[in-house]
Amino acid sequence: MRTILITGASGGLAQEMVKLLPNDQLILLGRNKEKLAQLYGNHPNVEWIEIDITDDSALEALVADLYLRYGKIDVLINNAGYGIFEEFDKISAQDIHQMFEVNTFALMNLSRRLGARMKERGKGHIINIVSMAGLIATSKSSLYSATKFAAIGYSNALRLELTPDSVYVTTVNPGPIRTAFFDQADPDGSYLKSVDRFLLEPDTVAKKIVKTIGKNKRELNLPLSLNLAHKFYSLFPKLADKLAREIFNYK
Ligand SMILES: NC(=O)c1ccc[n+]([C@@H]2O[C@H](COP(=O)([O-])OP(=O)(O)OC[C@H]3O[C@@H](n4cnc5c(N)ncnc54)[C@H](OP(=O)(O)O)[C@@H]3O)[C@@H](O)[C@H]2O)c1
């Protein structure tokens, strides 16, 4: 049986991934035990843990305990994350600090701690749920994009270091997904309304992620239209900036 650890476990995407993993031992991390119990109480082979993933000493103790009890973790899915879509000058120093703590530093600390164990074992898979915003920056996503660009940079280097030890690193970069993410990122719903026709359903994204488990896949960029936009952005950044400013300015 595979042992799979997922962060941000009560989120919309995580809920769909869990549904697709009935035969695995799941370790689900979240901020609220009651919420996790309510969501996953009836699920077989689930352990849920309330933890502040921004506290690295708590992560250290957790990893030591999990390895004592399970002996191995096959897959880490760094899924916890949030966004605030705001103009750069409306974002506080505290927002900057906190979002990096969750979206980037926690992902790095868990990847670092579990990556080392996987490397020792010569087997494992780290799946980092990042975002299209980590490949293409748009207005009002300066902070969110910065946290996600950093997560991709980290993951790309990690992949190079871990490949010789048969540990895979996959980045997942979805466009907008219909989840509670937007309750915080876009409280008045205006962005969500303007991208409605591009919205991905969480079950579709979850299916694609679950399919990559155990496969040496570099990145999963979706939907196809945004993957193409990302290629265009890399090849023609000046023109892409112009289009992003004048036509595709949805936030
Ligand atoms: N929805 C989108 O449009 C979209 C697009 C691209 C990428 N993503 C990424 O996909 C991942 C999953 O998001 P989702 O769409 O499933 O959104 P979601 O339903 O809001 O779930 C995200 C989960 O992350 C955890 N989280 C959020 N803020 C946190 C904080 N301050 N401290 C610690 N944990 C926090 C929470 O888990 P707990 O409540 O269990 O602690 C939350 O349920 C995120 O990394 C997000 O950036 C989302």
PDBQT file of the ligand as one rigid body, heavy atoms in Angstrom, charges set to zero:
ROOT
HETATM    1  N1  LIG A 301      -8.339  27.207  -7.274  1.00  0.00    +0.000 N 
HETATM    2  C1  LIG A 301      -7.540  27.705  -8.170  1.00  0.00    +0.000 C 
HETATM    3  O1  LIG A 301      -7.953  28.479  -9.049  1.00  0.00    +0.000 OA
HETATM    4  C2  LIG A 301      -6.083  27.319  -8.217  1.00  0.00    +0.000 A 
HETATM    5  C3  LIG A 301      -5.389  27.496  -9.427  1.00  0.00    +0.000 A 
HETATM    6  C4  LIG A 301      -4.038  27.155  -9.487  1.00  0.00    +0.000 A 
HETATM    7  C5  LIG A 301      -3.421  26.631  -8.375  1.00  0.00    +0.000 A 
HETATM    8  N2  LIG A 301      -4.120  26.479  -7.207  1.00  0.00    +0.000 N 
HETATM    9  C6  LIG A 301      -3.409  25.946  -6.061  1.00  0.00    +0.000 C 
HETATM   10  O2  LIG A 301      -3.982  24.709  -5.734  1.00  0.00    +0.000 OA
HETATM   11  C7  LIG A 301      -3.785  24.440  -4.341  1.00  0.00    +0.000 C 
HETATM   12  C8  LIG A 301      -5.104  23.971  -3.748  1.00  0.00    +0.000 C 
HETATM   13  O3  LIG A 301      -6.036  25.032  -3.794  1.00  0.00    +0.000 OA
HETATM   14  P1  LIG A 301      -7.622  24.828  -3.892  1.00  0.00    +0.000 P 
HETATM   15  O4  LIG A 301      -8.037  25.357  -5.200  1.00  0.00    +0.000 OA
HETATM   16  O5  LIG A 301      -8.003  23.458  -3.498  1.00  0.00    +0.000 OA
HETATM   17  O6  LIG A 301      -8.095  25.917  -2.823  1.00  0.00    +0.000 OA
HETATM   18  P2  LIG A 301      -8.794  25.734  -1.393  1.00  0.00    +0.000 P 
HETATM   19  O7  LIG A 301     -10.049  24.969  -1.538  1.00  0.00    +0.000 OA
HETATM   20  O8  LIG A 301      -8.841  27.106  -0.813  1.00  0.00    +0.000 OA
HETATM   21  O9  LIG A 301      -7.755  24.823  -0.603  1.00  0.00    +0.000 OA
HETATM   22  C9  LIG A 301      -6.476  25.254  -0.231  1.00  0.00    +0.000 C 
HETATM   23  C10 LIG A 301      -6.095  24.664   1.107  1.00  0.00    +0.000 C 
HETATM   24  O10 LIG A 301      -4.799  25.179   1.460  1.00  0.00    +0.000 OA
HETATM   25  C11 LIG A 301      -4.741  25.333   2.861  1.00  0.00    +0.000 C 
HETATM   26  N3  LIG A 301      -4.450  26.727   3.228  1.00  0.00    +0.000 N 
HETATM   27  C12 LIG A 301      -5.016  27.839   2.740  1.00  0.00    +0.000 A 
HETATM   28  N4  LIG A 301      -4.563  28.923   3.390  1.00  0.00    +0.000 NA
HETATM   29  C13 LIG A 301      -3.693  28.468   4.300  1.00  0.00    +0.000 A 
HETATM   30  C14 LIG A 301      -2.903  29.100   5.284  1.00  0.00    +0.000 A 
HETATM   31  N5  LIG A 301      -2.929  30.433   5.462  1.00  0.00    +0.000 N 
HETATM   32  N6  LIG A 301      -2.119  28.333   6.068  1.00  0.00    +0.000 NA
HETATM   33  C15 LIG A 301      -2.087  27.001   5.890  1.00  0.00    +0.000 A 
HETATM   34  N7  LIG A 301      -2.830  26.342   4.983  1.00  0.00    +0.000 NA
HETATM   35  C16 LIG A 301      -3.611  27.075   4.199  1.00  0.00    +0.000 A 
HETATM   36  C17 LIG A 301      -6.125  25.018   3.432  1.00  0.00    +0.000 C 
HETATM   37  O11 LIG A 301      -6.131  23.693   3.900  1.00  0.00    +0.000 OA
HETATM   38  P3  LIG A 301      -6.633  23.378   5.397  1.00  0.00    +0.000 P 
HETATM   39  O12 LIG A 301      -7.886  24.203   5.574  1.00  0.00    +0.000 OA
HETATM   40  O13 LIG A 301      -6.845  21.922   5.400  1.00  0.00    +0.000 OA
HETATM   41  O14 LIG A 301      -5.561  23.837   6.311  1.00  0.00    +0.000 OA
HETATM   42  C18 LIG A 301      -7.021  25.129   2.235  1.00  0.00    +0.000 C 
HETATM   43  O15 LIG A 301      -8.160  24.344   2.375  1.00  0.00    +0.000 OA
HETATM   44  C19 LIG A 301      -3.221  25.734  -3.745  1.00  0.00    +0.000 C 
HETATM   45  O16 LIG A 301      -1.840  25.617  -3.583  1.00  0.00    +0.000 OA
HETATM   46  C20 LIG A 301      -3.538  26.787  -4.796  1.00  0.00    +0.000 C 
HETATM   47  O17 LIG A 301      -2.616  27.856  -4.773  1.00  0.00    +0.000 OA
HETATM   48  C21 LIG A 301      -5.444  26.802  -7.121  1.00  0.00    +0.000 A 
ENDROOT
TORSDOF 0
